[in-house]
Amino acid sequence: MQILVTGGSGFIGSHLAEYFVNEGHDVVALDVLDPFYNLELKRQNRKVAERSAEQTNGSYTFIEGSVLDTDLVGKLVSDTDAIFHQAAQAGVRTSVRNPTKVHEINVTGTMNLLEAARDTELTRFVNASSSSVYGKPKALPYDEEHPTEPVSPYGASKLAAEHYTRVYHEVYGVPTVSLRYFTVYGPRMRPNMAFTNFVSRCIHGEPPIIFGDGSQTRDFTYVEDIVDANARLLELDNADGIVLNIGSGDRITINELAKFIRDEINPDIDIRYESSRDGDTRHTHADIRKANELLGYEPTVSIKEGARLFADWYRNNVDWYDALVRQS
């Protein structure tokens, strides 16, 4: 198949590109290369997919460009069988500082792709959404029917994109699915996340920093499980227009996560606390029964197992990755 991955040099997008190339597909990765974090990480992400293309029957083409470029989007979509739309302005705190930019990229960018998809015979349009659409929990775990009341502009932008994605199926027949990711982590993840903060600081003998009191909880999802959920959608015929939670099905307090990583690396380090940050959700926890029923989705990596895997990967790649984390 010809597959378009937007945000294809980013964390999740590059893992998807690598997977689909290894499966023998022809992948086009579109990325604007916004310096939201060090662009060397995106270059490393591209190298992984390029190496896969050299070793398999798949192909990989990188195109620098934006989902806001309607002419470019139209051309790429016209030659595509399936779209995995990962491009977004990430970051809850970024959205609090600059909500207009977040809306433009996350909502208008999604609409540009959907508009182009109206005139094609796509097999699948997968929109990457977020658990941030839920906001304050009325009950946990969140199922897909839980009220959506985002507490950040980022969450609001993702919810708007979800609605447009659903409407473009209902009105125009675009074969869409939105996946609500729950805090994705793993190799080559963004530098400015809790996992990278904790592992990097512990390796350097510095206290991991927790924002708030640490009692907040997160359902962290290992990136291989995210890739598995996306890949399963290529085989699904009857799930158009739906929304699915994709999480680990478990959760952990930030205190427990920081202590676990600290104890794995250097038990003698203290933990430091700083003020909580605007826009952060207090708790997340995914009910993944719907994804299990429709996709056969079953996460394979527990949060603590994934923390060990990421810490091991970090140490094995410290020669290049650590510098990117420390500079962020």
C-alpha positions as CSV (number, residue, x, y, z in Angstrom):
1,M,0.0,0.0,0.0
2,Q,0.9,3.7,-0.4
3,I,0.8,5.1,3.1
4,L,1.0,8.8,4.1
5,V,2.2,9.5,7.7
6,T,1.9,13.1,8.7
7,G,4.3,14.2,11.4
8,G,6.3,11.3,10.0
9,S,9.6,12.4,11.6
10,G,8.1,12.8,15.1
11,F,8.0,10.2,17.8
12,I,4.9,8.2,17.0
13,G,4.9,9.0,13.3
14,S,8.5,7.7,12.9
15,H,7.6,4.5,14.7
16,L,4.6,4.0,12.4
17,A,6.7,4.8,9.3
18,E,9.4,2.2,10.4
19,Y,6.7,-0.4,11.0
20,F,4.9,0.1,7.7
21,V,8.2,0.1,5.7
22,N,9.2,-3.2,7.4
23,E,5.8,-4.6,6.4
24,G,6.7,-3.9,2.8
25,H,4.5,-0.8,2.3
26,D,5.6,2.4,0.5
27,V,5.6,5.2,3.0
28,V,5.6,9.0,2.5
29,A,6.5,10.9,5.7
30,L,5.4,14.5,5.8
31,D,6.9,16.7,8.5
32,V,7.3,20.5,8.8
33,L,10.4,20.1,11.0
34,D,9.1,22.7,13.5
35,P,11.9,23.2,16.1
36,F,9.5,22.5,19.0
37,Y,12.4,20.3,20.3
38,N,15.9,19.6,18.9
39,L,15.6,18.7,15.2
40,E,18.5,16.3,15.5
41,L,16.0,13.9,17.1
42,K,13.8,14.1,14.0
43,R,16.8,13.4,11.8
44,Q,17.6,10.3,13.8
45,N,14.0,9.2,13.5
46,R,14.3,9.5,9.7
47,K,17.5,7.5,9.6
48,V,15.7,4.5,11.3
49,A,13.0,4.5,8.6
50,E,15.6,4.9,5.9
51,R,17.6,1.9,7.2
52,S,14.4,-0.2,7.2
53,A,13.7,0.7,3.6
54,E,17.2,-0.5,2.7
55,Q,16.6,-3.8,4.3
56,T,13.0,-4.6,3.1
57,N,10.8,-4.4,0.1
58,G,9.2,-1.3,1.4
59,S,10.1,2.3,0.5
60,Y,10.4,5.5,2.4
61,T,10.2,9.0,1.1
62,F,10.5,12.1,3.3
63,I,8.9,15.4,2.4
64,E,9.4,18.5,4.3
65,G,6.2,20.4,4.4
66,S,3.1,21.4,6.4
67,V,-0.4,20.1,6.7
68,L,-1.4,23.8,6.3
69,D,-0.1,23.7,2.7
70,T,-3.3,22.8,0.9
71,D,-1.7,22.3,-2.5
72,L,1.0,19.9,-1.1
73,V,-1.6,18.1,1.0
74,G,-3.9,17.6,-2.0
75,K,-1.1,16.2,-4.1
76,L,0.1,13.7,-1.5
77,V,-3.4,12.5,-0.6
78,S,-4.3,11.9,-4.2
79,D,-1.6,9.3,-4.4
80,T,-2.3,7.6,-1.1
81,D,-4.2,4.5,0.0
82,A,-4.2,5.2,3.8
83,I,-3.4,8.2,6.0
84,F,-2.1,8.1,9.5
85,H,-2.4,11.7,10.7
86,Q,0.0,12.2,13.5
87,A,1.0,15.8,12.7
88,A,0.1,18.3,15.5
89,Q,1.4,21.0,17.7
90,A,1.9,19.0,20.8
91,G,2.2,20.2,24.4
92,V,-0.4,21.2,26.9
93,R,1.7,24.0,28.2
94,T,2.5,25.2,24.7
95,S,-1.2,25.4,24.0
96,V,-1.7,27.6,27.1
97,R,0.9,30.0,25.8
98,N,-0.1,30.0,22.2
99,P,-3.7,28.6,21.6
100,T,-4.1,30.2,18.2
101,K,-1.1,28.3,16.7
102,V,-2.3,25.1,18.3
103,H,-5.8,25.5,16.8
104,E,-4.4,26.3,13.3
105,I,-2.2,23.3,13.1
106,N,-4.3,20.8,15.0
107,V,-7.8,21.7,13.6
108,T,-7.2,23.5,10.3
109,G,-4.4,21.0,9.4
110,T,-6.7,18.1,10.0
111,M,-9.5,19.7,7.9
112,N,-7.1,20.2,5.0
113,L,-6.3,16.5,5.0
114,L,-10.0,15.6,5.3
115,E,-10.9,17.9,2.5
116,A,-8.3,16.3,0.2
117,A,-9.5,12.9,1.3
118,R,-13.1,13.6,0.1
119,D,-12.0,13.1,-3.5
120,T,-10.0,9.8,-3.0
121,E,-10.8,6.2,-2.5
122,L,-8.9,5.8,0.8
123,T,-8.8,2.5,2.7
124,R,-8.4,4.3,6.0
125,F,-7.9,7.8,7.5
126,V,-6.6,7.5,11.1
127,N,-6.6,10.6,13.2
128,A,-4.3,10.7,16.3
129,S,-6.3,12.2,19.1
130,S,-5.6,12.4,22.8
131,S,-6.9,11.5,26.3
132,S,-6.7,15.3,26.8
133,V,-10.1,15.6,25.3
134,Y,-11.7,14.2,28.5
135,G,-10.5,16.8,31.0
136,K,-11.7,16.4,34.5
137,P,-12.8,12.8,35.3
138,K,-16.4,12.2,36.3
139,A,-15.5,8.5,36.6
140,L,-12.4,6.3,35.9
141,P,-11.4,4.6,33.8
142,Y,-12.6,6.8,30.9
143,D,-14.7,5.0,28.4
144,E,-15.5,6.6,25.0
145,E,-18.9,7.8,26.3
146,H,-17.3,9.8,29.1
147,P,-18.1,13.6,28.9
148,T,-15.4,15.5,27.0
149,E,-14.5,18.8,28.8
150,P,-10.9,19.6,28.0
151,V,-9.0,21.8,30.4
152,S,-6.4,23.0,27.9
153,P,-6.5,24.6,24.4
154,Y,-4.5,21.5,23.3
155,G,-7.3,19.2,24.5
156,A,-10.0,21.5,22.9
157,S,-8.1,21.4,19.5
158,K,-7.9,17.6,19.6
159,L,-11.6,17.3,20.4
160,A,-12.5,19.7,17.5
161,A,-10.4,17.6,15.1
162,E,-12.1,14.5,16.3
163,H,-15.5,16.0,15.5
164,Y,-14.5,17.0,12.1
165,T,-13.0,13.6,11.5
166,R,-16.3,11.9,12.5
167,V,-18.4,14.4,10.4
168,Y,-16.3,13.8,7.3
169,H,-17.2,10.2,7.5
170,E,-20.9,10.8,8.2
171,V,-21.3,13.5,5.5
172,Y,-18.7,12.5,2.9
173,G,-18.0,8.9,3.5
174,V,-14.3,9.3,4.4
175,P,-13.3,6.0,6.2
176,T,-12.1,7.7,9.4
177,V,-11.2,6.5,12.9
178,S,-9.8,8.6,15.8
179,L,-7.6,7.1,18.3
180,R,-7.4,8.7,21.7
181,Y,-3.8,8.1,22.8
182,F,-3.0,7.9,26.5
183,T,0.5,9.5,27.3
184,V,2.7,7.6,24.8
185,Y,6.4,6.9,25.7
186,G,9.3,4.8,24.5
187,P,12.5,4.9,22.5
188,R,13.1,8.3,20.7
189,M,10.3,10.0,22.6
190,R,10.2,13.8,23.0
191,P,12.9,15.2,25.3
192,N,10.5,17.3,27.5
193,M,8.4,14.5,28.9
194,A,8.3,12.9,32.4
195,F,10.1,9.7,31.4
196,T,13.0,11.6,29.8
197,N,13.2,14.0,32.7
198,F,13.3,11.2,35.3
199,V,15.7,8.9,33.5
200,S,18.1,11.7,32.4
201,R,18.4,13.3,35.7
202,C,18.9,10.1,37.6
203,I,21.6,9.0,35.2
204,H,23.4,12.3,35.9
205,G,22.9,11.9,39.7
206,E,20.3,14.7,39.8
207,P,16.9,14.5,41.5
208,P,14.0,13.9,39.2
209,I,11.6,16.8,39.2
210,I,7.9,16.3,39.9
211,F,5.5,19.2,39.1
212,G,2.8,19.3,41.8
213,D,2.5,16.8,44.7
214,G,3.0,13.7,42.6
215,S,-0.3,12.1,43.5
216,Q,-1.7,12.8,40.0
217,T,-2.0,9.6,37.9
218,R,-1.3,8.7,34.3
219,D,-2.1,5.8,32.0
220,F,1.2,5.6,30.2
221,T,1.2,3.6,26.9
222,Y,4.3,2.1,25.3
223,V,4.8,3.1,21.7
224,E,4.9,-0.4,20.3
225,D,1.3,-0.9,21.6
226,I,0.3,2.4,19.8
227,V,1.8,1.1,16.6
228,D,0.0,-2.2,17.0
229,A,-3.4,-0.4,17.3
230,N,-2.8,1.7,14.2
231,A,-1.7,-1.3,12.2
232,R,-4.8,-3.3,13.1
233,L,-7.0,-0.6,11.6
234,L,-5.7,-1.5,8.1
235,E,-7.4,-4.8,8.5
236,L,-10.7,-3.5,9.8
237,D,-13.7,-3.0,7.5
238,N,-16.5,-1.8,9.7
239,A,-15.4,0.8,12.2
240,D,-15.7,4.1,10.2
241,G,-16.4,7.3,12.1
242,I,-15.6,5.8,15.5
243,V,-13.4,6.9,18.4
244,L,-11.3,4.4,20.4
245,N,-9.2,4.7,23.5
246,I,-5.7,3.4,23.1
247,G,-4.0,3.1,26.5
248,S,-2.3,0.6,28.7
249,G,-5.4,-0.1,30.7
250,D,-3.5,0.7,33.9
251,R,-2.2,3.8,35.7
252,I,0.5,4.9,38.0
253,T,1.0,8.0,40.2
254,I,3.8,10.3,39.2
255,N,5.4,9.8,42.6
256,E,5.5,6.0,42.1
257,L,6.9,6.3,38.6
258,A,9.7,8.7,39.7
259,K,10.6,6.5,42.6
260,F,10.6,3.3,40.4
261,I,12.9,4.9,37.8
262,R,15.1,6.4,40.5
263,D,15.4,3.0,42.3
264,E,16.3,1.3,39.0
265,I,19.1,3.8,38.3
266,N,20.3,5.4,41.5
267,P,18.4,4.8,44.7
268,D,20.4,7.3,46.6
269,I,18.9,10.3,44.8
270,D,16.2,12.5,46.4
271,I,13.1,13.6,44.5
272,R,12.4,17.3,44.0
273,Y,9.0,18.9,43.8
274,E,8.0,22.1,42.0
275,S,4.7,24.0,41.4
276,S,2.1,22.3,39.2
277,R,1.7,23.5,35.6
278,D,-1.4,25.1,34.0
279,G,-3.5,22.9,31.8
280,D,-2.4,19.5,33.2
281,T,-5.1,16.9,33.7
282,R,-5.2,15.5,37.2
283,H,-5.8,11.8,36.3
284,T,-6.0,9.6,33.2
285,H,-7.0,6.0,32.9
286,A,-8.2,4.3,29.7
287,D,-11.1,1.8,29.4
288,I,-9.8,-0.1,26.4
289,R,-12.6,-2.7,26.1
290,K,-14.0,-1.2,22.9
291,A,-10.6,-1.3,21.2
292,N,-10.2,-4.9,22.4
293,E,-13.6,-5.9,21.0
294,L,-13.2,-4.2,17.6
295,L,-9.4,-4.6,17.0
296,G,-8.4,-7.3,19.3
297,Y,-6.1,-4.7,20.9
298,E,-4.3,-5.9,24.0
299,P,-1.4,-3.9,25.3
300,T,1.7,-6.0,25.8
301,V,3.9,-3.8,27.9
302,S,3.0,-2.8,31.5
303,I,4.0,0.6,32.7
304,K,6.8,-0.6,34.9
305,E,8.1,-3.0,32.3
306,G,8.1,-0.1,29.8
307,A,9.9,2.1,32.2
308,R,12.7,-0.5,32.4
309,L,12.7,-0.9,28.6
310,F,13.0,2.9,28.1
311,A,15.7,3.3,30.8
312,D,17.7,0.5,29.1
313,W,17.2,2.0,25.7
314,Y,18.3,5.4,27.0
315,R,21.5,4.1,28.5
316,N,22.3,2.2,25.2
317,N,21.8,5.4,23.2
318,V,23.1,7.9,25.7
319,D,25.9,8.9,23.3
320,W,23.4,10.9,21.1
321,Y,20.0,11.0,22.8
322,D,21.2,12.3,26.2
323,A,22.6,15.5,24.7
324,L,19.3,16.2,23.1
325,V,17.4,15.7,26.3
326,R,19.9,17.9,28.3
327,Q,19.6,20.7,25.7
328,S,15.8,20.8,25.8
